[in-house]
Amino acid sequence: MKVTVDEDKCCGAGQCVLIAPEVFDQREDDGIVIILDAEPPEQLRVPVREAAGVCPAAAIVLSEIA
């Protein structure tokens, strides 16, 4: 799994950080998401999918690595 974020869409709600803090963080100045691990291990895939699903701006994009 590869995680990317459209920073222009991100509204800084922070739900992703609460659900998967090992993968997401927020910038101090504006709250925009920061990806800590763009290719999270298997055990983090469920919370990462949940974080993407609850993102109010649909800014988190998940893709499978071939």
Predicted model as a PDB file, atoms N, CA, C, CB and O in Angstrom, pLDDT in the B-factor column:
MODEL        1                                                                  
ATOM      1  N   MET A   1       0.834  -1.179   0.000  1.00 96.00           N  
ATOM      2  CA  MET A   1       0.000   0.000   0.000  1.00 96.00           C  
ATOM      3  C   MET A   1       0.882   1.248   0.000  1.00 96.00           C  
ATOM      4  CB  MET A   1      -0.951  -0.005   1.212  1.00 96.00           C  
ATOM      5  O   MET A   1       1.876   1.327   0.722  1.00 96.00           O  
ATOM      6  N   LYS A   2       0.497   2.210  -0.820  1.00 97.00           N  
ATOM      7  CA  LYS A   2       1.187   3.498  -0.860  1.00 97.00           C  
ATOM      8  C   LYS A   2       0.184   4.582  -0.473  1.00 97.00           C  
ATOM      9  CB  LYS A   2       1.803   3.776  -2.281  1.00 97.00           C  
ATOM     10  O   LYS A   2      -0.946   4.601  -0.961  1.00 97.00           O  
ATOM     11  N   VAL A   3       0.610   5.475   0.405  1.00 98.00           N  
ATOM     12  CA  VAL A   3      -0.230   6.546   0.905  1.00 98.00           C  
ATOM     13  C   VAL A   3       0.264   7.872   0.333  1.00 98.00           C  
ATOM     14  CB  VAL A   3      -0.233   6.573   2.455  1.00 98.00           C  
ATOM     15  O   VAL A   3       1.445   8.203   0.438  1.00 98.00           O  
ATOM     16  N   THR A   4      -0.643   8.620  -0.266  1.00 97.00           N  
ATOM     17  CA  THR A   4      -0.336   9.978  -0.707  1.00 97.00           C  
ATOM     18  C   THR A   4      -1.440  10.900  -0.200  1.00 97.00           C  
ATOM     19  CB  THR A   4      -0.202  10.058  -2.271  1.00 97.00           C  
ATOM     20  O   THR A   4      -2.535  10.456   0.144  1.00 97.00           O  
ATOM     21  N   VAL A   5      -1.128  12.183  -0.162  1.00 97.00           N  
ATOM     22  CA  VAL A   5      -2.087  13.170   0.323  1.00 97.00           C  
ATOM     23  C   VAL A   5      -2.105  14.351  -0.629  1.00 97.00           C  
ATOM     24  CB  VAL A   5      -1.741  13.629   1.762  1.00 97.00           C  
ATOM     25  O   VAL A   5      -1.061  14.819  -1.083  1.00 97.00           O  
ATOM     26  N   ASP A   6      -3.305  14.824  -0.923  1.00 97.00           N  
ATOM     27  CA  ASP A   6      -3.467  16.050  -1.688  1.00 97.00           C  
ATOM     28  C   ASP A   6      -3.530  17.186  -0.671  1.00 97.00           C  
ATOM     29  CB  ASP A   6      -4.760  16.008  -2.611  1.00 97.00           C  
ATOM     30  O   ASP A   6      -4.577  17.437  -0.074  1.00 97.00           O  
ATOM     31  N   GLU A   7      -2.404  17.869  -0.478  1.00 95.00           N  
ATOM     32  CA  GLU A   7      -2.327  18.922   0.531  1.00 95.00           C  
ATOM     33  C   GLU A   7      -3.302  20.058   0.254  1.00 95.00           C  
ATOM     34  CB  GLU A   7      -0.918  19.467   0.604  1.00 95.00           C  
ATOM     35  O   GLU A   7      -3.753  20.728   1.182  1.00 95.00           O  
ATOM     36  N   ASP A   8      -3.628  20.279  -1.010  1.00 96.00           N  
ATOM     37  CA  ASP A   8      -4.575  21.346  -1.350  1.00 96.00           C  
ATOM     38  C   ASP A   8      -5.986  21.028  -0.862  1.00 96.00           C  
ATOM     39  CB  ASP A   8      -4.590  21.575  -2.860  1.00 96.00           C  
ATOM     40  O   ASP A   8      -6.770  21.938  -0.595  1.00 96.00           O  
ATOM     41  N   LYS A   9      -6.308  19.754  -0.744  1.00 97.00           N  
ATOM     42  CA  LYS A   9      -7.631  19.343  -0.260  1.00 97.00           C  
ATOM     43  C   LYS A   9      -7.688  19.272   1.271  1.00 97.00           C  
ATOM     44  CB  LYS A   9      -8.006  17.984  -0.852  1.00 97.00           C  
ATOM     45  O   LYS A   9      -8.749  19.475   1.861  1.00 97.00           O  
ATOM     46  N   CYS A  10      -6.562  18.987   1.906  1.00 97.00           N  
ATOM     47  CA  CYS A  10      -6.531  18.757   3.355  1.00 97.00           C  
ATOM     48  C   CYS A  10      -7.052  19.982   4.107  1.00 97.00           C  
ATOM     49  CB  CYS A  10      -5.096  18.418   3.819  1.00 97.00           C  
ATOM     50  O   CYS A  10      -6.621  21.109   3.863  1.00 97.00           O  
ATOM     51  N   CYS A  11      -7.994  19.735   5.030  1.00 96.00           N  
ATOM     52  CA  CYS A  11      -8.571  20.824   5.817  1.00 96.00           C  
ATOM     53  C   CYS A  11      -8.046  20.831   7.250  1.00 96.00           C  
ATOM     54  CB  CYS A  11     -10.089  20.717   5.826  1.00 96.00           C  
ATOM     55  O   CYS A  11      -8.449  21.670   8.056  1.00 96.00           O  
ATOM     56  N   GLY A  12      -7.146  19.895   7.569  1.00 96.00           N  
ATOM     57  CA  GLY A  12      -6.524  19.884   8.883  1.00 96.00           C  
ATOM     58  C   GLY A  12      -7.405  19.379  10.009  1.00 96.00           C  
ATOM     59  O   GLY A  12      -7.194  19.742  11.166  1.00 96.00           O  
ATOM     60  N   ALA A  13      -8.383  18.552   9.695  1.00 97.00           N  
ATOM     61  CA  ALA A  13      -9.294  18.032  10.721  1.00 97.00           C  
ATOM     62  C   ALA A  13      -8.581  17.139  11.736  1.00 97.00           C  
ATOM     63  CB  ALA A  13     -10.422  17.254  10.066  1.00 97.00           C  
ATOM     64  O   ALA A  13      -8.965  17.100  12.905  1.00 97.00           O  
ATOM     65  N   GLY A  14      -7.549  16.427  11.298  1.00 97.00           N  
ATOM     66  CA  GLY A  14      -6.738  15.627  12.210  1.00 97.00           C  
ATOM     67  C   GLY A  14      -7.265  14.248  12.532  1.00 97.00           C  
ATOM     68  O   GLY A  14      -6.683  13.557  13.369  1.00 97.00           O  
ATOM     69  N   GLN A  15      -8.342  13.819  11.902  1.00 97.00           N  
ATOM     70  CA  GLN A  15      -8.877  12.482  12.177  1.00 97.00           C  
ATOM     71  C   GLN A  15      -7.863  11.394  11.840  1.00 97.00           C  
ATOM     72  CB  GLN A  15     -10.168  12.253  11.386  1.00 97.00           C  
ATOM     73  O   GLN A  15      -7.760  10.389  12.543  1.00 97.00           O  
ATOM     74  N   CYS A  16      -7.121  11.603  10.764  1.00 98.00           N  
ATOM     75  CA  CYS A  16      -6.125  10.608  10.351  1.00 98.00           C  
ATOM     76  C   CYS A  16      -5.051  10.426  11.419  1.00 98.00           C  
ATOM     77  CB  CYS A  16      -5.479  11.020   9.022  1.00 98.00           C  
ATOM     78  O   CYS A  16      -4.591   9.309  11.653  1.00 98.00           O  
ATOM     79  N   VAL A  17      -4.652  11.512  12.061  1.00 98.00           N  
ATOM     80  CA  VAL A  17      -3.621  11.453  13.102  1.00 98.00           C  
ATOM     81  C   VAL A  17      -4.138  10.691  14.316  1.00 98.00           C  
ATOM     82  CB  VAL A  17      -3.176  12.874  13.514  1.00 98.00           C  
ATOM     83  O   VAL A  17      -3.396   9.926  14.932  1.00 98.00           O  
ATOM     84  N   LEU A  18      -5.400  10.893  14.660  1.00 98.00           N  
ATOM     85  CA  LEU A  18      -5.989  10.189  15.798  1.00 98.00           C  
ATOM     86  C   LEU A  18      -6.102   8.695  15.542  1.00 98.00           C  
ATOM     87  CB  LEU A  18      -7.357  10.760  16.116  1.00 98.00           C  
ATOM     88  O   LEU A  18      -5.914   7.892  16.456  1.00 98.00           O  
ATOM     89  N   ILE A  19      -6.409   8.316  14.304  1.00 98.00           N  
ATOM     90  CA  ILE A  19      -6.625   6.907  13.966  1.00 98.00           C  
ATOM     91  C   ILE A  19      -5.321   6.169  13.686  1.00 98.00           C  
ATOM     92  CB  ILE A  19      -7.537   6.798  12.762  1.00 98.00           C  
ATOM     93  O   ILE A  19      -5.166   5.016  14.089  1.00 98.00           O  
ATOM     94  N   ALA A  20      -4.385   6.816  13.004  1.00 98.00           N  
ATOM     95  CA  ALA A  20      -3.128   6.157  12.611  1.00 98.00           C  
ATOM     96  C   ALA A  20      -1.937   7.093  12.845  1.00 98.00           C  
ATOM     97  CB  ALA A  20      -3.183   5.720  11.117  1.00 98.00           C  
ATOM     98  O   ALA A  20      -1.336   7.580  11.887  1.00 98.00           O  
ATOM     99  N   PRO A  21      -1.594   7.347  14.114  1.00 98.00           N  
ATOM    100  CA  PRO A  21      -0.514   8.290  14.417  1.00 98.00           C  
ATOM    101  C   PRO A  21       0.873   7.820  13.970  1.00 98.00           C  
ATOM    102  CB  PRO A  21      -0.486   8.554  15.890  1.00 98.00           C  
ATOM    103  O   PRO A  21       1.804   8.620  13.890  1.00 98.00           O  
ATOM    104  N   GLU A  22       1.010   6.525  13.679  1.00 98.00           N  
ATOM    105  CA  GLU A  22       2.292   6.016  13.187  1.00 98.00           C  
ATOM    106  C   GLU A  22       2.519   6.409  11.725  1.00 98.00           C  
ATOM    107  CB  GLU A  22       2.352   4.488  13.338  1.00 98.00           C  
ATOM    108  O   GLU A  22       3.650   6.387  11.239  1.00 98.00           O  
ATOM    109  N   VAL A  23       1.447   6.764  11.037  1.00 98.00           N  
ATOM    110  CA  VAL A  23       1.513   7.061   9.606  1.00 98.00           C  
ATOM    111  C   VAL A  23       1.290   8.545   9.310  1.00 98.00           C  
ATOM    112  CB  VAL A  23       0.485   6.230   8.857  1.00 98.00           C  
ATOM    113  O   VAL A  23       1.853   9.076   8.352  1.00 98.00           O  
ATOM    114  N   PHE A  24       0.474   9.214  10.124  1.00 98.00           N  
ATOM    115  CA  PHE A  24       0.114  10.604   9.848  1.00 98.00           C  
ATOM    116  C   PHE A  24       0.480  11.518  11.007  1.00 98.00           C  
ATOM    117  CB  PHE A  24      -1.374  10.715   9.553  1.00 98.00           C  
ATOM    118  O   PHE A  24       0.441  11.119  12.171  1.00 98.00           O  
ATOM    119  N   ASP A  25       0.832  12.743  10.668  1.00 98.00           N  
ATOM    120  CA  ASP A  25       1.038  13.815  11.642  1.00 98.00           C  
ATOM    121  C   ASP A  25       0.519  15.089  10.991  1.00 98.00           C  
ATOM    122  CB  ASP A  25       2.565  13.950  12.070  1.00 98.00           C  
ATOM    123  O   ASP A  25       0.069  15.066   9.845  1.00 98.00           O  
ATOM    124  N   GLN A  26       0.581  16.196  11.715  1.00 98.00           N  
ATOM    125  CA  GLN A  26       0.128  17.470  11.171  1.00 98.00           C  
ATOM    126  C   GLN A  26       1.203  18.529  11.342  1.00 98.00           C  
ATOM    127  CB  GLN A  26      -1.173  17.917  11.848  1.00 98.00           C  
ATOM    128  O   GLN A  26       1.947  18.537  12.322  1.00 98.00           O  
ATOM    129  N   ARG A  27       1.267  19.434  10.349  1.00 97.00           N  
ATOM    130  CA  ARG A  27       2.199  20.550  10.451  1.00 97.00           C  
ATOM    131  C   ARG A  27       1.738  21.467  11.581  1.00 97.00           C  
ATOM    132  CB  ARG A  27       2.298  21.330   9.099  1.00 97.00           C  
ATOM    133  O   ARG A  27       0.542  21.689  11.769  1.00 97.00           O  
ATOM    134  N   GLU A  28       2.692  21.988  12.317  1.00 95.00           N  
ATOM    135  CA  GLU A  28       2.385  22.864  13.448  1.00 95.00           C  
ATOM    136  C   GLU A  28       1.678  24.142  13.021  1.00 95.00           C  
ATOM    137  CB  GLU A  28       3.654  23.213  14.188  1.00 95.00           C  
ATOM    138  O   GLU A  28       0.745  24.590  13.687  1.00 95.00           O  
ATOM    139  N   ASP A  29       2.118  24.731  11.913  1.00 96.00           N  
ATOM    140  CA  ASP A  29       1.625  26.062  11.544  1.00 96.00           C  
ATOM    141  C   ASP A  29       0.211  26.086  10.978  1.00 96.00           C  
ATOM    142  CB  ASP A  29       2.543  26.663  10.550  1.00 96.00           C  
ATOM    143  O   ASP A  29      -0.531  27.036  11.227  1.00 96.00           O  
ATOM    144  N   ASP A  30      -0.177  25.059  10.221  1.00 96.00           N  
ATOM    145  CA  ASP A  30      -1.493  25.107   9.578  1.00 96.00           C  
ATOM    146  C   ASP A  30      -2.315  23.824   9.707  1.00 96.00           C  
ATOM    147  CB  ASP A  30      -1.320  25.420   8.136  1.00 96.00           C  
ATOM    148  O   ASP A  30      -3.445  23.769   9.222  1.00 96.00           O  
ATOM    149  N   GLY A  31      -1.769  22.799  10.349  1.00 96.00           N  
ATOM    150  CA  GLY A  31      -2.517  21.566  10.574  1.00 96.00           C  
ATOM    151  C   GLY A  31      -2.615  20.630   9.381  1.00 96.00           C  
ATOM    152  O   GLY A  31      -3.266  19.589   9.467  1.00 96.00           O  
ATOM    153  N   ILE A  32      -1.977  20.982   8.269  1.00 97.00           N  
ATOM    154  CA  ILE A  32      -2.022  20.125   7.082  1.00 97.00           C  
ATOM    155  C   ILE A  32      -1.288  18.814   7.385  1.00 97.00           C  
ATOM    156  CB  ILE A  32      -1.386  20.847   5.842  1.00 97.00           C  
ATOM    157  O   ILE A  32      -0.264  18.805   8.069  1.00 97.00           O  
ATOM    158  N   VAL A  33      -1.820  17.732   6.873  1.00 97.00           N  
ATOM    159  CA  VAL A  33      -1.283  16.403   7.150  1.00 97.00           C  
ATOM    160  C   VAL A  33       0.136  16.226   6.606  1.00 97.00           C  
ATOM    161  CB  VAL A  33      -2.195  15.344   6.557  1.00 97.00           C  
ATOM    162  O   VAL A  33       0.497  16.752   5.553  1.00 97.00           O  
ATOM    163  N   ILE A  34       0.917  15.469   7.363  1.00 97.00           N  
ATOM    164  CA  ILE A  34       2.260  15.042   6.977  1.00 97.00           C  
ATOM    165  C   ILE A  34       2.245  13.517   6.985  1.00 97.00           C  
ATOM    166  CB  ILE A  34       3.376  15.628   7.950  1.00 97.00           C  
ATOM    167  O   ILE A  34       1.736  12.908   7.927  1.00 97.00           O  
ATOM    168  N   ILE A  35       2.790  12.904   5.961  1.00 98.00           N  
ATOM    169  CA  ILE A  35       2.885  11.442   5.923  1.00 98.00           C  
ATOM    170  C   ILE A  35       4.206  11.027   6.554  1.00 98.00           C  
ATOM    171  CB  ILE A  35       2.771  10.901   4.457  1.00 98.00           C  
ATOM    172  O   ILE A  35       5.274  11.437   6.101  1.00 98.00           O  
ATOM    173  N   LEU A  36       4.131  10.217   7.594  1.00 98.00           N  
ATOM    174  CA  LEU A  36       5.326   9.724   8.274  1.00 98.00           C  
ATOM    175  C   LEU A  36       5.834   8.429   7.655  1.00 98.00           C  
ATOM    176  CB  LEU A  36       5.040   9.511   9.750  1.00 98.00           C  
ATOM    177  O   LEU A  36       7.028   8.133   7.703  1.00 98.00           O  
ATOM    178  N   ASP A  37       4.914   7.658   7.072  1.00 98.00           N  
ATOM    179  CA  ASP A  37       5.277   6.372   6.466  1.00 98.00           C  
ATOM    180  C   ASP A  37       4.401   6.168   5.231  1.00 98.00           C  
ATOM    181  CB  ASP A  37       5.104   5.182   7.489  1.00 98.00           C  
ATOM    182  O   ASP A  37       3.245   5.762   5.345  1.00 98.00           O  
ATOM    183  N   ALA A  38       4.953   6.450   4.062  1.00 97.00           N  
ATOM    184  CA  ALA A  38       4.185   6.373   2.812  1.00 97.00           C  
ATOM    185  C   ALA A  38       3.875   4.947   2.386  1.00 97.00           C  
ATOM    186  CB  ALA A  38       4.936   7.066   1.707  1.00 97.00           C  
ATOM    187  O   ALA A  38       2.986   4.722   1.565  1.00 97.00           O  
ATOM    188  N   GLU A  39       4.607   3.975   2.942  1.00 97.00           N  
ATOM    189  CA  GLU A  39       4.348   2.571   2.640  1.00 97.00           C  
ATOM    190  C   GLU A  39       4.257   1.801   3.957  1.00 97.00           C  
ATOM    191  CB  GLU A  39       5.463   1.974   1.714  1.00 97.00           C  
ATOM    192  O   GLU A  39       5.180   1.072   4.321  1.00 97.00           O  
ATOM    193  N   PRO A  40       3.143   1.966   4.667  1.00 97.00           N  
ATOM    194  CA  PRO A  40       3.008   1.365   5.997  1.00 97.00           C  
ATOM    195  C   PRO A  40       2.999  -0.162   5.953  1.00 97.00           C  
ATOM    196  CB  PRO A  40       1.736   1.860   6.660  1.00 97.00           C  
ATOM    197  O   PRO A  40       2.571  -0.764   4.968  1.00 97.00           O  
ATOM    198  N   PRO A  41       3.479  -0.777   7.037  1.00 97.00           N  
ATOM    199  CA  PRO A  41       3.480  -2.240   7.107  1.00 97.00           C  
ATOM    200  C   PRO A  41       2.063  -2.807   7.197  1.00 97.00           C  
ATOM    201  CB  PRO A  41       4.300  -2.707   8.306  1.00 97.00           C  
ATOM    202  O   PRO A  41       1.105  -2.085   7.474  1.00 97.00           O  
ATOM    203  N   GLU A  42       1.958  -4.075   6.964  1.00 95.00           N  
ATOM    204  CA  GLU A  42       0.676  -4.784   6.922  1.00 95.00           C  
ATOM    205  C   GLU A  42      -0.194  -4.497   8.149  1.00 95.00           C  
ATOM    206  CB  GLU A  42       0.919  -6.280   6.808  1.00 95.00           C  
ATOM    207  O   GLU A  42      -1.396  -4.277   8.006  1.00 95.00           O  
ATOM    208  N   GLN A  43       0.379  -4.494   9.330  1.00 97.00           N  
ATOM    209  CA  GLN A  43      -0.408  -4.327  10.556  1.00 97.00           C  
ATOM    210  C   GLN A  43      -1.027  -2.937  10.689  1.00 97.00           C  
ATOM    211  CB  GLN A  43       0.461  -4.603  11.759  1.00 97.00           C  
ATOM    212  O   GLN A  43      -1.898  -2.740  11.536  1.00 97.00           O  
ATOM    213  N   LEU A  44      -0.605  -1.977   9.885  1.00 97.00           N  
ATOM    214  CA  LEU A  44      -1.181  -0.630   9.939  1.00 97.00           C  
ATOM    215  C   LEU A  44      -2.168  -0.355   8.808  1.00 97.00           C  
ATOM    216  CB  LEU A  44      -0.077   0.397   9.898  1.00 97.00           C  
ATOM    217  O   LEU A  44      -2.741   0.732   8.740  1.00 97.00           O  
ATOM    218  N   ARG A  45      -2.369  -1.305   7.940  1.00 96.00           N  
ATOM    219  CA  ARG A  45      -3.220  -1.059   6.778  1.00 96.00           C  
ATOM    220  C   ARG A  45      -4.682  -0.826   7.135  1.00 96.00           C  
ATOM    221  CB  ARG A  45      -3.122  -2.213   5.831  1.00 96.00           C  
ATOM    222  O   ARG A  45      -5.337   0.006   6.508  1.00 96.00           O  
ATOM    223  N   VAL A  46      -5.202  -1.529   8.113  1.00 97.00           N  
ATOM    224  CA  VAL A  46      -6.601  -1.339   8.507  1.00 97.00           C  
ATOM    225  C   VAL A  46      -6.825   0.076   9.055  1.00 97.00           C  
ATOM    226  CB  VAL A  46      -7.011  -2.392   9.564  1.00 97.00           C  
ATOM    227  O   VAL A  46      -7.747   0.755   8.603  1.00 97.00           O  
ATOM    228  N   PRO A  47      -6.008   0.545  10.018  1.00 98.00           N  
ATOM    229  CA  PRO A  47      -6.235   1.918  10.479  1.00 98.00           C  
ATOM    230  C   PRO A  47      -5.979   2.976   9.402  1.00 98.00           C  
ATOM    231  CB  PRO A  47      -5.357   2.200  11.667  1.00 98.00           C  
ATOM    232  O   PRO A  47      -6.634   4.018   9.399  1.00 98.00           O  
ATOM    233  N   VAL A  48      -5.045   2.725   8.497  1.00 98.00           N  
ATOM    234  CA  VAL A  48      -4.795   3.681   7.411  1.00 98.00           C  
ATOM    235  C   VAL A  48      -6.008   3.759   6.489  1.00 98.00           C  
ATOM    236  CB  VAL A  48      -3.533   3.280   6.605  1.00 98.00           C  
ATOM    237  O   VAL A  48      -6.397   4.847   6.063  1.00 98.00           O  
ATOM    238  N   ARG A  49      -6.602   2.616   6.184  1.00 98.00           N  
ATOM    239  CA  ARG A  49      -7.819   2.621   5.354  1.00 98.00           C  
ATOM    240  C   ARG A  49      -8.957   3.355   6.068  1.00 98.00           C  
ATOM    241  CB  ARG A  49      -8.251   1.171   5.014  1.00 98.00           C  
ATOM    242  O   ARG A  49      -9.717   4.097   5.446  1.00 98.00           O  
ATOM    243  N   GLU A  50      -9.061   3.136   7.378  1.00 98.00           N  
ATOM    244  CA  GLU A  50     -10.086   3.828   8.155  1.00 98.00           C  
ATOM    245  C   GLU A  50      -9.844   5.338   8.139  1.00 98.00           C  
ATOM    246  CB  GLU A  50     -10.109   3.305   9.605  1.00 98.00           C  
ATOM    247  O   GLU A  50     -10.782   6.118   7.970  1.00 98.00           O  
ATOM    248  N   ALA A  51      -8.585   5.749   8.313  1.00 98.00           N  
ATOM    249  CA  ALA A  51      -8.239   7.174   8.298  1.00 98.00           C  
ATOM    250  C   ALA A  51      -8.604   7.802   6.953  1.00 98.00           C  
ATOM    251  CB  ALA A  51      -6.734   7.370   8.586  1.00 98.00           C  
ATOM    252  O   ALA A  51      -9.149   8.905   6.909  1.00 98.00           O  
ATOM    253  N   ALA A  52      -8.308   7.107   5.868  1.00 98.00           N  
ATOM    254  CA  ALA A  52      -8.658   7.617   4.540  1.00 98.00           C  
ATOM    255  C   ALA A  52     -10.171   7.718   4.391  1.00 98.00           C  
ATOM    256  CB  ALA A  52      -8.073   6.713   3.437  1.00 98.00           C  
ATOM    257  O   ALA A  52     -10.677   8.660   3.782  1.00 98.00           O  
ATOM    258  N   GLY A  53     -10.888   6.752   4.943  1.00 97.00           N  
ATOM    259  CA  GLY A  53     -12.341   6.733   4.826  1.00 97.00           C  
ATOM    260  C   GLY A  53     -13.039   7.837   5.596  1.00 97.00           C  
ATOM    261  O   GLY A  53     -14.095   8.310   5.176  1.00 97.00           O  
ATOM    262  N   VAL A  54     -12.468   8.257   6.717  1.00 98.00           N  
ATOM    263  CA  VAL A  54     -13.115   9.291   7.524  1.00 98.00           C  
ATOM    264  C   VAL A  54     -12.609  10.699   7.199  1.00 98.00           C  
ATOM    265  CB  VAL A  54     -12.898   9.002   8.994  1.00 98.00           C  
ATOM    266  O   VAL A  54     -13.128  11.674   7.742  1.00 98.00           O  
ATOM    267  N   CYS A  55     -11.629  10.821   6.343  1.00 97.00           N  
ATOM    268  CA  CYS A  55     -11.102  12.141   5.980  1.00 97.00           C  
ATOM    269  C   CYS A  55     -12.222  12.989   5.370  1.00 97.00           C  
ATOM    270  CB  CYS A  55      -9.907  12.008   4.981  1.00 97.00           C  
ATOM    271  O   CYS A  55     -12.747  12.642   4.312  1.00 97.00           O  
ATOM    272  N   PRO A  56     -12.594  14.097   6.024  1.00 97.00           N  
ATOM    273  CA  PRO A  56     -13.720  14.888   5.522  1.00 97.00           C  
ATOM    274  C   PRO A  56     -13.447  15.558   4.174  1.00 97.00           C  
ATOM    275  CB  PRO A  56     -14.082  15.938   6.532  1.00 97.00           C  
ATOM    276  O   PRO A  56     -14.382  15.925   3.462  1.00 97.00           O  
ATOM    277  N   ALA A  57     -12.183  15.716   3.827  1.00 97.00           N  
ATOM    278  CA  ALA A  57     -11.832  16.368   2.561  1.00 97.00           C  
ATOM    279  C   ALA A  57     -11.435  15.367   1.484  1.00 97.00           C  
ATOM    280  CB  ALA A  57     -10.698  17.353   2.779  1.00 97.00           C  
ATOM    281  O   ALA A  57     -11.113  15.757   0.362  1.00 97.00           O  
ATOM    282  N   ALA A  58     -11.456  14.071   1.819  1.00 97.00           N  
ATOM    283  CA  ALA A  58     -11.023  13.018   0.891  1.00 97.00           C  
ATOM    284  C   ALA A  58      -9.636  13.323   0.322  1.00 97.00           C  
ATOM    285  CB  ALA A  58     -12.042  12.861  -0.256  1.00 97.00           C  
ATOM    286  O   ALA A  58      -9.382  13.145  -0.869  1.00 97.00           O  
ATOM    287  N   ALA A  59      -8.749  13.786   1.203  1.00 98.00           N  
ATOM    288  CA  ALA A  59      -7.409  14.187   0.796  1.00 98.00           C  
ATOM    289  C   ALA A  59      -6.412  13.027   0.784  1.00 98.00           C  
ATOM    290  CB  ALA A  59      -6.908  15.270   1.712  1.00 98.00           C  
ATOM    291  O   ALA A  59      -5.346  13.136   0.179  1.00 98.00           O  
ATOM    292  N   ILE A  60      -6.747  11.925   1.443  1.00 98.00           N  
ATOM    293  CA  ILE A  60      -5.837  10.776   1.533  1.00 98.00           C  
ATOM    294  C   ILE A  60      -6.154   9.806   0.413  1.00 98.00           C  
ATOM    295  CB  ILE A  60      -5.950  10.069   2.918  1.00 98.00           C  
ATOM    296  O   ILE A  60      -7.295   9.378   0.237  1.00 98.00           O  
ATOM    297  N   VAL A  61      -5.105   9.464  -0.350  1.00 97.00           N  
ATOM    298  CA  VAL A  61      -5.260   8.545  -1.476  1.00 97.00           C  
ATOM    299  C   VAL A  61      -4.432   7.304  -1.193  1.00 97.00           C  
ATOM    300  CB  VAL A  61      -4.829   9.212  -2.825  1.00 97.00           C  
ATOM    301  O   VAL A  61      -3.244   7.397  -0.883  1.00 97.00           O  
ATOM    302  N   LEU A  62      -5.068   6.137  -1.301  1.00 98.00           N  
ATOM    303  CA  LEU A  62      -4.380   4.865  -1.103  1.00 98.00           C  
ATOM    304  C   LEU A  62      -4.288   4.136  -2.432  1.00 98.00           C  
ATOM    305  CB  LEU A  62      -5.107   3.994  -0.048  1.00 98.00           C  
ATOM    306  O   LEU A  62      -5.250   4.105  -3.200  1.00 98.00           O  
ATOM    307  N   SER A  63      -3.139   3.553  -2.700  1.00 97.00           N  
ATOM    308  CA  SER A  63      -2.979   2.758  -3.903  1.00 97.00           C  
ATOM    309  C   SER A  63      -2.163   1.521  -3.563  1.00 97.00           C  
ATOM    310  CB  SER A  63      -2.304   3.578  -5.034  1.00 97.00           C  
ATOM    311  O   SER A  63      -1.338   1.530  -2.650  1.00 97.00           O  
ATOM    312  N   GLU A  64      -2.406   0.481  -4.301  1.00 91.00           N  
ATOM    313  CA  GLU A  64      -1.663  -0.760  -4.094  1.00 91.00           C  
ATOM    314  C   GLU A  64      -0.374  -0.707  -4.900  1.00 91.00           C  
ATOM    315  CB  GLU A  64      -2.514  -1.997  -4.496  1.00 91.00           C  
ATOM    316  O   GLU A  64      -0.352  -0.227  -6.033  1.00 91.00           O  
ATOM    317  N   ILE A  65       0.682  -1.202  -4.306  1.00 81.00           N  
ATOM    318  CA  ILE A  65       1.985  -1.250  -4.973  1.00 81.00           C  
ATOM    319  C   ILE A  65       2.039  -2.543  -5.785  1.00 81.00           C  
ATOM    320  CB  ILE A  65       3.174  -1.174  -3.933  1.00 81.00           C  
ATOM    321  O   ILE A  65       1.762  -3.626  -5.270  1.00 81.00           O  
ATOM    322  N   ALA A  66       2.394  -2.414  -7.039  1.00 70.00           N  
ATOM    323  CA  ALA A  66       2.447  -3.601  -7.925  1.00 70.00           C  
ATOM    324  C   ALA A  66       3.681  -4.422  -7.683  1.00 70.00           C  
ATOM    325  CB  ALA A  66       2.400  -3.187  -9.387  1.00 70.00           C  
ATOM    326  O   ALA A  66       3.880  -5.445  -8.338  1.00 70.00           O  
TER     327      ALA A  66                                                      
ENDMDL                                                                          
END                                                                             
